[in-house]
């Protein structure tokens, strides 16, 4: 019943995040008023002196005064964008183009630092730590594209981590658990905050009036990791000797038990199931779409400087690296307690 509990919790978690969308729409009146610091003064000055009429029309549209687009050829926000761009110096616009290029590279580069769908699937399905893993994959918005129908054996993935973090010793389990959840939660808050702030402080040309696109990118990454977990679950059988029952108490006990304290046996079927093939294709499609959407979203950002873009990238990177450290620590402990049932036969 663990998988059912994991999916119920995961769907509830995604529902809460997606449920924030109405409040995102309600905050659209803050668009063009929450610039990043470096170019805040020239943008505010241009908005007040040169683009006040266009901005007033935009606010009327947000308030429902305009039933449809206030301009027959564009959305209400696009005249404001055109006016602002025409009011800025060429050097400023060149700097902003460089910033959008940096941000566009970020969704492609971060997966080299973060936890992939294969590793998060190990933590959800084998280590049976769904809550911790959801915190980690939300705080670490990365999902490396995978080839369809190709999935490494879990034991092989774990063996790559053999011996890591052994030098750290074995601190008391409650201390480690508290540190893991607290750190993962801080990384999640940092990621969600920088995503929300980015949506307010810039204009994404993919949808100039939307402020939720960076946050949607984060949610899409979580969905890709969950599909990857389902794919792994359809491919292997897991037996946890340290948890004899599948009750709710057992699920909670497993969640708050470190991976290194468990005893797990894995077995894989000889033939790939149809369910695995379908989910493998979905995982590949989800991770690829996630990367493409991230590039499209961040590369089309306007009204941010290189300096502010580097701060945004730095904040995302800190969350990714911190979550990666926690994931590797758990995977290192998991490697020492997992038995390959296929080799024991």
Long-range contacts (C-beta under 8 A, 24 or more apart in sequence): 1-246, 1-247, 1-251, 2-128, 2-246, 2-251, 2-254, 3-125, 3-230, 3-233, 5-130, 5-248, 5-251, 6-124, 6-130, 6-229, 7-226, 7-230, 9-130, 9-131, 9-134, 10-130, 10-134, 10-222, 10-226, 13-134, 13-222, 14-219, 14-222, 14-223, 14-226, 17-215, 17-219, 17-222, 18-219, 20-215, 21-212, 24-199, 24-210, 24-211, 24-212, 24-215, 27-200, 27-211, 28-62, 28-209, 28-211, 29-59, 29-62, 29-63, 30-200, 30-211, 31-58, 31-77, 31-200, 31-203, 31-209, 31-211, 32-58, 32-77, 32-80, 32-84, 32-203, 34-197, 34-200, 34-201, 35-201, 35-303, 36-201, 36-202, 36-303, 36-304, 36-305, 36-308, 37-308, 38-304, 38-305, 38-307, 38-308, 39-92, 39-96, 39-303, 39-304, 39-305, 39-308, 42-88, 42-89, 42-92, 43-84, 43-88, 43-303, 46-83, 46-84, 46-87, 46-88, 47-80, 47-84, 50-83, 50-86, 50-87, 51-80, 51-83, 51-84, 51-87, 54-79, 54-80, 54-82, 54-83, 55-80, 75-208, 75-209, 76-209, 77-203, 77-208, 77-209, 78-208, 81-203, 81-205, 81-208, 81-302, 84-303, 85-302, 95-305, 95-306, 96-302, 96-303, 96-304, 96-305, 98-306, 99-301, 99-304, 99-305, 99-306, 99-308, 99-309, 100-298, 100-299, 100-300, 100-301, 100-302, 100-304, 100-309, 101-299, 102-306, 102-309, 102-310, 102-313, 103-298, 103-299, 103-301, 103-304, 103-309, 103-312, 103-313, 104-295, 104-298, 104-299, 104-300, 106-294, 106-298, 106-313, 106-316, 107-141, 107-217, 107-290, 107-291, 107-294, 107-295, 107-297, 107-298, 108-291, 108-294, 108-295, 110-141, 110-142, 110-316, 110-317, 110-320, 111-142, 111-143, 111-144, 111-145, 111-291, 113-142, 113-317, 113-320, 113-321, 113-324, 114-140, 114-141, 114-142, 114-144, 114-320, 114-321, 114-323, 114-324, 115-140, 115-142, 115-323, 115-324, 115-327, 116-142, 116-143, 116-144, 116-146, 117-143, 117-144, 117-146, 117-224, 117-225, 117-227, 117-228, 117-229, 117-283, 117-287, 118-146, 118-151, 118-152, 118-157, 118-228, 118-232, 119-157, 119-327, 119-331, 120-225, 120-228, 120-229, 120-327, 121-225, 121-228, 121-229, 121-231, 121-232, 121-233, 122-154, 122-157, 122-158, 122-232, 122-331, 122-334, 123-259, 123-327, 123-330, 123-331, 123-334, 124-226, 124-229, 124-232, 125-229, 125-232, 125-233, 125-236, 125-238, 126-154, 126-232, 126-236, 126-238, 126-264, 126-266, 126-334, 126-338, 127-259, 127-262, 127-264, 127-330, 127-331, 127-334, 128-238, 128-240, 128-243, 128-251, 128-254, 128-255, 128-262, 129-254, 129-255, 129-259, 129-330, 130-255, 131-255, 132-180, 132-181, 132-184, 132-255, 132-326, 132-330, 133-225, 133-229, 133-327, 134-222, 135-181, 135-184, 135-185, 135-187, 135-188, 136-184, 136-187, 136-323, 136-326, 136-327, 137-221, 137-222, 137-225, 137-323, 138-188, 138-191, 138-192, 138-218, 138-221, 138-222, 139-184, 139-185, 139-186, 139-187, 139-188, 139-189, 139-190, 139-191, 139-319, 139-322, 139-323, 140-187, 140-191, 140-319, 140-320, 140-322, 140-323, 140-324, 141-191, 141-195, 141-217, 141-218, 141-221, 141-294, 141-316, 141-319, 141-320, 142-221, 142-320, 143-221, 143-224, 143-225, 143-228, 143-286, 143-287, 143-290, 143-291, 144-287, 145-284, 145-287, 145-288, 145-291, 146-228, 146-283, 146-284, 146-287, 147-284, 148-280, 148-281, 148-283, 148-284, 148-285, 149-272, 149-277, 149-280, 149-281, 150-280, 151-231, 151-232, 151-235, 151-276, 151-280, 153-268, 154-232, 154-236, 154-266, 154-338, 155-266, 155-338, 155-340, 157-331, 158-331, 158-334, 158-335, 158-338, 159-335, 161-328, 161-331, 161-332, 161-335, 162-332, 162-335, 163-332, 164-328, 164-332, 165-328, 165-329, 165-332, 165-333, 166-332, 168-329, 170-260, 173-257, 173-258, 173-261, 176-258, 177-256, 177-258, 180-326, 180-329, 180-330, 183-322, 183-326, 184-322, 184-323, 184-326, 186-322, 187-318, 187-319, 187-322, 187-323, 188-319, 190-315, 190-318, 190-319, 191-218, 191-315, 191-316, 191-319, 192-218, 194-312, 194-315, 194-316, 198-301, 198-312, 201-303, 201-304, 201-308, 202-301, 202-302, 202-303, 202-304, 203-301, 203-302, 203-303, 204-297, 204-300, 204-301, 204-302, 205-300, 205-301, 205-302, 206-296, 206-297, 206-300, 213-297, 214-297, 214-298, 217-290, 217-293, 217-294, 217-297, 217-298, 220-286, 220-289, 220-290, 220-293, 221-290, 223-286, 224-283, 224-286, 224-287, 224-290, 227-279, 227-282, 227-283, 227-286, 228-283, 228-286, 228-287, 230-279, 231-276, 231-279, 231-280, 231-282, 231-283, 234-273, 234-275, 234-276, 234-279, 235-268, 235-269, 235-272, 235-273, 235-276, 236-266, 236-267, 236-268, 237-266, 237-267, 237-268, 237-269, 237-341, 238-264, 238-265, 238-266, 239-264, 239-265, 239-266, 239-267, 239-341, 240-264, 241-265, 258-330, 258-333, 259-330, 259-331, 259-333, 259-334, 259-337, 260-332, 260-333, 260-334, 260-336, 260-337, 261-333, 261-337, 262-334, 262-337, 263-337, 263-339, 264-334, 264-337, 264-338, 264-339, 265-338, 265-339, 265-341, 265-344, 266-338, 266-339, 266-340, 266-341, 266-342, 267-341, 267-342, 268-342
